[in-house]
Structures are given as structure tokens and as C-alpha cells.
């Protein structure tokens, strides 16, 4: 399967990171969102991130920023995905929203186009079930920040074909990333472990066991983590943490996944972490 152009749905933090990685690797990108303002902001951020990535890695860009950006074609609306060869979807962790997207792009995209679901908790088999191509649906769980994280959790749904898996792994290899294949289950591996950890850390703050600063310091100092669980939550976005935790709770019906009331309150207050300037920490 020749992948010349990839459609990226969603120009938020993860979506623009995926678009940047693809464009940097020489792949054409059709980046779609519901807002032109969001697209403009995404391209501005990609420009800044390319320069920052170059400085952090200590390696000069192989191409100038404008050349990389020219490979990203921003559009409002899913109709512009009609000619892409592969799709990576990055919309919110809300099943009703995702379902509408997949039902629409299933009509728009050509038969044989693979749908990569960038989700941290929604079952891939469920996504495939609302399309006419369940064998062509696969989970591609990119981590934030996408250009700097070299590992992707690849989730094989019940009907995902060998061809879909092979093509997806080749795409990731072309981005300089390793895909680790896991089976379909709510939360997969990463979020089935990470979300309860973050949620329990929030309970510790809520219950007055320790401050956010102390919780994170313990994880960095005692376990060698580069980031504590609450700083990680701020990076991911507390709204995403809440949505992912709700999916786990509803999927397993196990009280260990119930969201901490403090998490819900912070999301209600708009304290979502880095993207709003304030979460458990101030940025």
C-alpha cells in the first residue's frame, strides 16, 4: 500500500503533532478541523515547535520550516479527506463525537483507506463496527508531545487485518517511531495503568495527604520518573484525563476507575492544565 497523503482529523495538541511528524518525514498532510482559527493556530504552533525541536535535539532541520509547512494543507470540514490514502483521527475522547466522525468519513474516503484511531480509551472494535471497513480500522495511540515521543501504542481491533497492521507499522517506521502492538481493551495498556495512577494522585491531593508539588516530587525522586503524575495530567489536559477515566469506569464498572471529585471540579472550572495556563500547576 502506497501512502502518499495522510488525512489528520483535529488540529489540537495531538493532531498538530501528528501533522508535524508526518510533514517532517516528507509526507503530505491534509489537516482538517471545524474552525479556520484552530487551523491557523495549529500551523503557527507547528512552526514554533519545529524550531524548538531542532534546538532540543541539537540537530539542525534537514529542510527549512517553510518547506515542511508547505506539506500541510489545512481545510475546514471532513469532505477534504476524499483523496487521502490514510486517516489519523484525533478528536475528543467522547464516543458520540467519534461515532459521527467515523460514520461521515466512511462515506467520504475511498475503500481501502485505513482509519487510524488516536484514542487512549475508546475500544477500536467499537469504532470499526460503525464503518463498512472494520478490517481497516486500527488504534494508533500517539503520546504527547508527538514529535518527541518515539513509541506509539498500536491497538489491534477484533477485525483489524494483517494488511492494516503491516501498513500502519510501516507508516510509523517512516516517522522514526516504533509501534508496540497490543490487543483491544478499554484503556489498552498505557491508560489502563496511567489513568488510575493519575486519578489516585488527585485523590491524595483532594484528601489532604500531600500537595501536588510533594506528590510529583515523590515520583521523580523515588521512582526516577521524568514527570510526576500531576504534571503529566496537566500536559495531557485534565479534560482528557476525566473523559478517559469515565470511559474506563463505564467499560469495567469497577469503582477503582471512578473519577476523583476534585478532577471533575477542576475541569468544570476550566483549569485544564498547560493548554489553559493553569491546572495543578501554573504555566
C-alpha positions as CSV (number, residue, x, y, z in Angstrom):
1,X,0.0,0.0,0.0
2,X,1.4,3.4,-1.1
3,X,0.7,6.1,1.5
4,X,1.3,9.5,-0.3
5,X,-1.0,11.7,1.7
6,X,-2.4,11.3,5.2
7,X,-5.5,13.0,6.5
8,X,-5.3,14.2,10.0
9,X,-8.6,15.0,11.8
10,X,-8.3,17.5,14.6
11,X,-5.8,20.4,14.9
12,X,-5.4,20.3,18.6
13,X,-2.2,19.4,20.5
14,X,-2.0,15.8,19.4
15,X,-3.4,16.4,15.9
16,X,-0.9,19.1,15.0
17,X,1.9,17.0,16.5
18,X,1.0,14.1,14.2
19,X,0.8,16.5,11.2
20,X,4.2,18.0,12.1
21,X,5.8,14.5,12.3
22,X,4.3,13.4,9.0
23,X,5.3,16.6,7.2
24,X,8.8,16.5,8.7
25,X,9.2,12.9,7.3
26,X,8.2,14.1,3.9
27,X,4.6,13.0,3.8
28,X,1.8,15.2,2.5
29,X,-0.9,16.1,5.1
30,X,-4.5,17.2,4.8
31,X,-5.2,18.7,8.2
32,X,-8.9,19.2,8.9
33,X,-10.8,20.9,11.7
34,X,-14.1,22.6,12.3
35,X,-12.5,26.1,12.7
36,X,-10.2,28.1,10.5
37,X,-8.9,29.8,13.6
38,X,-7.9,26.5,15.1
39,X,-6.1,25.5,11.9
40,X,-4.2,28.9,11.8
41,X,-3.2,28.5,15.4
42,X,-2.0,24.9,14.7
43,X,0.2,25.9,11.8
44,X,1.7,28.8,13.9
45,X,2.4,26.3,16.7
46,X,4.0,23.8,14.3
47,X,6.3,26.5,13.1
48,X,7.4,27.2,16.6
49,X,7.6,23.6,17.6
50,X,9.9,22.7,14.6
51,X,12.4,25.3,15.8
52,X,12.2,24.2,19.4
53,X,12.5,20.5,18.4
54,X,15.7,21.4,16.5
55,X,17.1,23.2,19.4
56,X,16.2,20.4,22.0
57,X,17.6,17.6,19.8
58,X,20.7,19.6,18.9
59,X,20.2,18.7,15.3
60,X,19.6,21.2,12.5
61,X,16.4,20.7,10.5
62,X,17.1,18.8,7.2
63,X,14.8,21.3,5.5
64,X,13.7,24.8,6.2
65,X,10.5,25.3,8.2
66,X,8.6,26.7,5.2
67,X,9.3,23.6,3.2
68,X,8.0,21.4,5.9
69,X,4.9,23.6,6.5
70,X,4.1,23.5,2.8
71,X,3.3,19.8,3.1
72,X,0.5,20.6,5.5
73,X,-2.7,21.6,3.7
74,X,-5.3,22.9,6.2
75,X,-9.0,22.7,5.5
76,X,-12.3,23.2,7.3
77,X,-14.5,20.1,7.0
78,X,-14.2,16.4,6.6
79,X,-15.1,16.5,2.8
80,X,-11.5,17.4,2.0
81,X,-10.4,13.8,3.0
82,X,-11.8,12.3,-0.2
83,X,-8.4,11.8,-1.8
84,X,-6.2,10.8,1.2
85,X,-4.5,7.4,1.5
86,X,-4.7,7.0,5.3
87,X,-6.5,8.8,8.1
88,X,-5.4,9.6,11.6
89,X,-8.3,10.8,13.8
90,X,-7.6,12.9,16.9
91,X,-11.0,14.2,18.1
92,X,-12.1,14.4,21.7
93,X,-12.4,11.2,23.8
94,X,-16.2,11.2,23.5
95,X,-17.8,8.3,21.8
96,X,-20.8,10.2,20.4
97,X,-18.4,12.7,18.7
98,X,-16.1,10.0,17.4
99,X,-19.0,7.9,16.1
100,X,-20.3,10.8,14.0
101,X,-16.9,11.4,12.6
102,X,-16.4,7.8,11.5
103,X,-19.8,7.4,10.0
104,X,-19.1,10.5,7.9
105,X,-15.6,9.7,6.8
106,X,-16.6,6.1,5.9
107,X,-18.8,7.7,3.2
108,X,-16.1,10.2,2.1
109,X,-13.0,8.1,2.0
110,X,-12.2,5.6,-0.7
111,X,-12.5,1.8,0.0
112,X,-9.1,0.6,1.3
113,X,-8.2,3.8,3.1
114,X,-7.1,2.8,6.7
115,X,-8.6,4.6,9.7
116,X,-6.1,5.1,12.5
117,X,-7.9,5.9,15.7
118,X,-5.8,8.0,18.0
119,X,-7.6,7.2,21.3
120,X,-6.5,6.5,24.8
121,X,-9.6,4.5,25.9
122,X,-12.3,4.0,23.2
123,X,-12.3,0.4,22.0
124,X,-11.1,0.0,18.4
125,X,-13.6,-2.8,17.7
126,X,-16.4,-0.4,18.6
127,X,-15.1,2.2,16.2
128,X,-14.8,-0.4,13.4
129,X,-18.4,-1.5,14.0
130,X,-19.8,1.8,12.8
131,X,-17.9,1.6,9.5
132,X,-18.1,-0.7,6.4
133,X,-14.4,-1.3,6.8
134,X,-13.8,-2.9,10.2
135,X,-10.7,-4.7,8.9
136,X,-9.2,-1.3,8.0
137,X,-9.6,0.3,11.5
138,X,-6.6,0.3,13.9
139,X,-5.7,2.1,17.1
140,X,-2.7,4.5,16.8
141,X,-2.2,6.0,20.3
142,X,0.3,8.7,19.8
143,X,1.8,10.2,23.0
144,X,2.2,13.9,23.8
145,X,4.4,15.6,22.6
146,X,4.1,13.6,19.4
147,X,7.3,14.8,17.7
148,X,9.5,13.9,20.7
149,X,8.0,10.5,21.7
150,X,9.3,7.7,19.6
151,X,6.9,5.0,20.7
152,X,3.2,4.5,19.6
153,X,0.7,2.1,21.2
154,X,-0.8,0.2,18.2
155,X,-4.1,-1.4,19.1
156,X,-5.4,-4.3,17.0
157,X,-9.2,-4.5,17.0
158,X,-11.1,-7.7,16.7
159,X,-11.4,-7.4,12.9
160,X,-8.2,-5.5,12.1
161,X,-6.4,-7.3,9.2
162,X,-2.8,-8.2,8.9
163,X,-2.5,-5.8,6.0
164,X,-3.8,-2.9,8.0
165,X,-1.4,-3.7,10.8
166,X,1.6,-4.0,8.5
167,X,0.8,-0.8,6.6
168,X,0.3,1.1,9.9
169,X,3.6,-0.1,11.3
170,X,5.4,0.8,8.1
171,X,3.9,4.3,8.3
172,X,5.2,4.7,11.9
173,X,8.6,3.4,10.9
174,X,8.8,6.1,8.3
175,X,8.2,8.6,11.1
176,X,11.1,7.2,13.1
177,X,8.7,5.7,15.6
178,X,8.3,2.2,17.0
179,X,4.8,0.7,17.2
180,X,4.1,-1.7,20.1
181,X,1.1,-3.9,19.3
182,X,-1.4,-4.6,22.0
183,X,-4.9,-6.1,21.9
184,X,-8.1,-4.2,22.1
185,X,-9.4,-3.5,25.6
186,X,-10.6,-0.3,27.3
187,X,-7.6,1.8,28.1
188,X,-5.3,-0.7,26.3
189,X,-2.1,-0.8,28.4
190,X,-0.9,2.7,28.8
191,X,-4.1,4.4,30.0
192,X,-5.4,1.3,31.9
193,X,-2.4,1.8,34.1
194,X,-1.7,5.6,33.8
195,X,-5.3,6.9,34.3
196,X,-5.9,5.2,37.7
197,X,-2.4,6.3,38.8
198,X,-3.2,10.0,38.0
199,X,-6.7,9.7,39.4
200,X,-5.3,8.3,42.7
201,X,-2.7,11.0,42.9
202,X,-5.6,13.5,42.6
203,X,-7.4,11.8,45.4
204,X,-4.2,12.2,47.5
205,X,-4.3,16.0,46.9
206,X,-8.1,16.1,47.5
207,X,-7.8,14.2,50.7
208,X,-5.0,16.4,52.0
209,X,-2.4,13.6,52.1
210,X,0.1,15.8,50.2
211,X,0.3,18.8,48.0
212,X,0.6,18.4,44.2
213,X,4.2,19.5,44.4
214,X,5.0,16.8,47.0
215,X,3.2,14.1,45.1
216,X,5.2,14.8,41.9
217,X,8.4,15.2,43.8
218,X,8.0,11.7,45.3
219,X,7.5,10.1,41.9
220,X,10.5,11.9,40.4
221,X,12.8,11.3,43.4
222,X,11.7,7.8,44.4
223,X,10.9,6.2,41.1
224,X,13.0,8.2,38.6
225,X,10.0,9.4,36.6
226,X,10.9,12.4,34.5
227,X,7.5,13.9,35.3
228,X,5.2,13.3,38.2
229,X,1.6,12.1,37.7
230,X,0.0,15.6,38.2
231,X,2.4,17.4,35.9
232,X,1.7,14.6,33.4
233,X,-2.1,15.3,33.8
234,X,-1.5,19.0,33.2
235,X,0.4,18.1,30.0
236,X,-2.3,15.7,28.7
237,X,-5.2,18.0,29.7
238,X,-7.4,17.4,32.7
239,X,-10.5,17.3,30.5
240,X,-8.9,14.4,28.6
241,X,-7.9,12.7,31.8
242,X,-11.5,13.0,33.0
243,X,-13.0,11.7,29.7
244,X,-10.6,8.7,29.6
245,X,-11.3,7.8,33.3
246,X,-15.0,7.9,32.6
247,X,-14.6,5.6,29.7
248,X,-12.7,3.1,31.9
249,X,-15.3,3.4,34.6
250,X,-18.2,2.8,32.3
251,X,-16.4,0.0,30.5
252,X,-15.3,-2.0,33.5
253,X,-18.0,-1.0,36.0
254,X,-15.3,-1.1,38.6
255,X,-15.2,1.6,41.4
256,X,-11.4,1.8,41.2
257,X,-11.8,3.8,38.0
258,X,-14.3,6.4,39.4
259,X,-13.1,9.9,38.7
260,X,-11.9,12.0,41.7
261,X,-14.4,14.8,42.5
262,X,-11.5,17.2,42.5
263,X,-10.8,16.3,38.9
264,X,-14.4,16.9,37.9
265,X,-14.4,20.3,39.8
266,X,-11.2,21.5,38.1
267,X,-12.5,20.6,34.7
268,X,-15.7,22.4,35.4
269,X,-13.7,25.5,36.5
270,X,-11.7,25.4,33.2
271,X,-8.4,24.5,35.0
272,X,-7.3,22.1,32.3
273,X,-3.5,22.3,32.6
274,X,-0.9,23.6,30.2
275,X,-3.4,24.5,27.5
276,X,-5.3,26.9,29.7
277,X,-2.2,28.1,31.7
278,X,-3.3,26.6,35.0
279,X,-4.1,23.1,36.3
280,X,-2.4,21.5,39.3
281,X,0.4,23.9,38.4
282,X,0.6,27.4,36.8
283,X,2.3,27.9,33.4
